[in-house]
Amino acid sequence: MNSTPHHVVIGGSAAGVAAALSMRASGFQGRISIIDAGTDEPYERPPLSKTFEDLTAPRPIIPAGTYAQHGIDLILGTQVVKLDEQHHRVALDTGDDLHADAILLTTGVSPRRLDIPGEHLGNILTLRDIHDARAMSQRLDTAGHLMIIGGGFIGLEAAAVARRKGLDVTIVEALPMPLAGVPGTQLAQNLQQMHTHEGVRILNGRTATRFHGGTEVEEVLLDNGTRFEAATVLVGCGVIPNDRLARDAGVHTDNSIVTDDHGRTSNRWIWAAGDVASYVSPYTGRRQRIEHWDVAQRHGTAVGANMAGLQVVNSDAPYFWSDQYGKRLQMYGRRSAGDQLVMRPASSGEDFLAFWLREGRLVAAAGLDRPRELRATKPLIERHAVVSAVDLADPAVPLRRLGKA
Ligand SMILES: Cc1cc2nc3c(=O)[nH]c(=O)nc-3n(C[C@H](O)[C@H](O)[C@H](O)COP(=O)(O)OP(=O)(O)OC[C@H]3O[C@@H](n4cnc5c(N)ncnc54)[C@H](O)[C@@H]3O)c2cc1C
């Protein structure tokens, strides 16, 4: 029996890489292995939907030599197929298996399928990895109608690029408006207007029910009976957590791998972090599974430190960004129905800066092309500072001065 403890990270992306580095930085001196099904060195996913250019080599999360420098083994092109929690072994699709003293599941999510007839046809795409992005990039260079099923961030970012390339674009959104759940109805309206202004056709309250074609998609049928010719379809209607390994090992799951606020699952051998995991955030007080790059990295960092024996909780305000038509949408914190929305007037054109107050305390802020001001609100949001709605709405009041009382 080898006495050097071995930590195995399953999933080499935002959360897994951050966790492995954090284990080392927190003093863990045993073996660390990151296993990923993909064959590329861990790379950044956010650039995959921003321009659809420069996709020959994906942008690495950390420089190639860093893994070896930190004594981290990278095992690529290898899928973990089973966790044997009795014997603490990890079975690989190569037929090999490894001993692990602790497991971290950072297996992320996969695009949700629509499960409707014709979904197997060619040129019906989803977007999660570099191969998907390359396939989409090729289709964006092809004339014809692009139908996007689902008006989430990925669909909207792809729509923006497609319009800039002159494609005819339709978004089919099941809800009353794209993104209404994230920044709320009023801001979602602004974003929708930006897209319609750029020439995107948005069909709200509709879903696709069938795809027609020979080997490739030619037509999309909607639930109200309307038909649209389509050269390409992008399905971006949410994700499902990759929690099968956890479920098969009897770990508690609930549309996520359920963890405590340190990243431990219901099985002491197995930890989880990133998009696949849910935890009660000390920031929001709610159990949540968040799908943002920055959150996955911070969560991985905290859980990696805990696996090294520390007691760290990720209490940062959730943050995300999205780029559309050369503009950057950013949001810190989390709003809820019932929060008071305060808008600071636009400094130019379509930009906006919005704040949400709960019982007089700042809980979230979002901005379109207002990065400097938004950054100034982050510390206020993190400590739920008491600020006045009048000051927030007044462009003459510097945000850094707020919450000082
Ligand atoms: C196109 C795109 C654009 C995005 N843009 C933004 C953005 O602008 N801003 C933002 O905040 N967020 C963005 N996101 C979301 C962000 O990328 C995710 O939140 C982040 O990648 C989550 O990281 P993760 O490590 O939890 O999981 P993932 O990145 O999903 O990685 C999971 C890894 O686990 C591996 N894996 C799964 N199962 C196994 C197994 N059994 N064996 C071995 N390996 C396995 C997979 O191969 C994968 O590499 C974007 C996502 C996509 C897809």
The ligand as a MOL file (V3000), in Angstrom:
LIG
                    3D

  0  0  0     0  0            999 V3000
M  V30 BEGIN CTAB
M  V30 COUNTS 53 58 0 0 0
M  V30 BEGIN ATOM
M  V30 1 C -19.7020 28.4390 -24.6530 0
M  V30 2 C -19.7090 28.8730 -23.2090 0
M  V30 3 C -19.5450 30.2170 -22.8900 0
M  V30 4 C -19.5740 30.6260 -21.5610 0
M  V30 5 N -19.4120 31.9550 -21.2790 0
M  V30 6 C -19.4150 32.3640 -19.9890 0
M  V30 7 C -19.2350 33.7420 -19.6770 0
M  V30 8 O -19.0900 34.5880 -20.5570 0
M  V30 9 N -19.2450 34.1080 -18.3820 0
M  V30 10 C -19.4090 33.2010 -17.3700 0
M  V30 11 O -19.4130 33.6030 -16.2010 0
M  V30 12 N -19.5770 31.8840 -17.6270 0
M  V30 13 C -19.5910 31.4430 -18.9170 0
M  V30 14 N -19.7670 30.1210 -19.2040 0
M  V30 15 C -19.9660 29.1550 -18.0970 0
M  V30 16 C -18.6270 28.6180 -17.5720 0
M  V30 17 O -17.8310 28.2110 -18.6380 0
M  V30 18 C -18.8950 27.4700 -16.6010 0
M  V30 19 O -19.5380 28.0070 -15.4670 0
M  V30 20 C -17.6020 26.7510 -16.2140 0
M  V30 21 O -16.9840 26.1750 -17.3280 0
M  V30 22 C -17.8890 25.6630 -15.1670 0
M  V30 23 O -16.6920 25.0370 -14.8620 0
M  V30 24 P -16.6430 23.5730 -14.2150 0
M  V30 25 O -15.1990 23.3160 -13.9470 0
M  V30 26 O -17.5900 23.4810 -13.0790 0
M  V30 27 O -17.2110 22.5710 -15.3190 0
M  V30 28 P -16.9520 22.4140 -16.8740 0
M  V30 29 O -16.2890 23.6000 -17.4480 0
M  V30 30 O -18.2600 21.9730 -17.4640 0
M  V30 31 O -15.9280 21.1940 -16.9720 0
M  V30 32 C -16.2520 19.8980 -16.6030 0
M  V30 33 C -15.1820 18.9660 -17.1500 0
M  V30 34 O -15.4140 17.6670 -16.6440 0
M  V30 35 C -15.0910 16.7190 -17.6390 0
M  V30 36 N -15.8060 15.4700 -17.3070 0
M  V30 37 C -17.1370 15.3120 -17.0980 0
M  V30 38 N -17.4090 14.0300 -16.7570 0
M  V30 39 C -16.2260 13.3730 -16.7720 0
M  V30 40 C -15.8360 12.0200 -16.5000 0
M  V30 41 N -16.7360 11.0890 -16.1470 0
M  V30 42 N -14.5370 11.6940 -16.6250 0
M  V30 43 C -13.6000 12.6260 -16.9690 0
M  V30 44 N -13.9160 13.9190 -17.2250 0
M  V30 45 C -15.2000 14.2810 -17.1170 0
M  V30 46 C -15.5380 17.3710 -18.9220 0
M  V30 47 O -14.8240 16.8490 -20.0240 0
M  V30 48 C -15.2160 18.8430 -18.6640 0
M  V30 49 O -13.9570 19.2010 -19.1860 0
M  V30 50 C -19.7530 29.6720 -20.5320 0
M  V30 51 C -19.9300 28.3140 -20.8450 0
M  V30 52 C -19.9000 27.9140 -22.1750 0
M  V30 53 C -20.0870 26.4570 -22.5170 0
M  V30 END ATOM
M  V30 BEGIN BOND
M  V30 1 1 1 2
M  V30 2 1 2 3
M  V30 3 2 2 52
M  V30 4 2 3 4
M  V30 5 1 4 5
M  V30 6 1 4 50
M  V30 7 2 5 6
M  V30 8 1 6 7
M  V30 9 1 6 13
M  V30 10 2 7 8
M  V30 11 1 7 9
M  V30 12 1 9 10
M  V30 13 2 10 11
M  V30 14 1 10 12
M  V30 15 2 12 13
M  V30 16 1 13 14
M  V30 17 1 14 15
M  V30 18 1 14 50
M  V30 19 1 15 16
M  V30 20 1 16 17
M  V30 21 1 16 18
M  V30 22 1 18 19
M  V30 23 1 18 20
M  V30 24 1 20 21
M  V30 25 1 20 22
M  V30 26 1 22 23
M  V30 27 1 23 24
M  V30 28 2 24 25
M  V30 29 1 24 26
M  V30 30 1 24 27
M  V30 31 1 27 28
M  V30 32 2 28 29
M  V30 33 1 28 30
M  V30 34 1 28 31
M  V30 35 1 31 32
M  V30 36 1 32 33
M  V30 37 1 33 34
M  V30 38 1 33 48
M  V30 39 1 34 35
M  V30 40 1 35 36
M  V30 41 1 35 46
M  V30 42 1 36 37
M  V30 43 1 36 45
M  V30 44 2 37 38
M  V30 45 1 38 39
M  V30 46 1 39 40
M  V30 47 2 39 45
M  V30 48 1 40 41
M  V30 49 2 40 42
M  V30 50 1 42 43
M  V30 51 2 43 44
M  V30 52 1 44 45
M  V30 53 1 46 47
M  V30 54 1 46 48
M  V30 55 1 48 49
M  V30 56 2 50 51
M  V30 57 1 51 52
M  V30 58 1 52 53
M  V30 END BOND
M  V30 END CTAB
M  END
